[in-house]
C-alpha cells in the first residue's frame, strides 16, 4: 500500500512532536519531513514533494500564508492543510483563495487531522466542523437571497512585500532582512516604502500591529520597535 506522504510545518517543537506521534499510528500516512519556519517549509516542499503539507500559519521568517502562496505558485502537486488559531470567515477565505485544500483551527479534535489528510489527498476540501457549518450557512443564505456567493479579495501586497512586512514586524533591521531575503539593503528600503504606501501606515509600531491583526505574526512573537 502506498502511504500518503506528509510534511509538517510548525515552529513549536512540542506541537510537531504531537502531530508526528498522532500520525505515526495511522497505517496509510507517513511523515517524511518537518519544518520549523515557513522558509524551510518551502525548501522542503520543493525537495520532498509530499502528498500533503500540514502548514501552521504563524511561523517565523516566513508565515504559513506566504509559504503556501510560494509552494502553490511552483505548480506543486502537494495539497496544503492550514492549521491556525484564527477561525473567522474572512481569514479562512483569504487562505482558501491562495489554493489551500483544507483549514483546521487548532482547537479541532485530534482525530480530525488524519481524516483531513485523507480527504485532501483524495481531492476533496476539508474544514474544521465549525468552519464547514458556517461556510454552508453563508452559501445557502446568499443563494436564497439571490446574492452572489461572497469571495475574499486577494491581498494587494506582492509576495516579496509580504515577506518584508513580516520581517519588519518581527523586529528585523534592514540589514537582517536583506540577509534573510538575499537582496540589497536598498531594495529592502524600497519594499518597505511600498508596503507603507499601500497600507497607508507610516511607522514600524503600526506595521507590527497590522501584521498581528492580519495573522501574519502572532502577538506572542518577540518584536523590537525601531
Secondary structure by P-SEA (a helix, b strand, c coil): cccbbbbbbcccaaaaaaaaaaaccccccccccccccaaaaaaaaaaccccccccccccccccaaaaaaaaaaacccbbbbbbcccccaaaaaaaaaacccccccccccccaaaaaaaaaaaccccccaaaaaaaaaaaaaaaaacccccccccccccaaaaaaaaaaaacccaaaaaaaacccaaaaaaaaaaaaaaaccccaaaaaaaaaaacccccccccccc
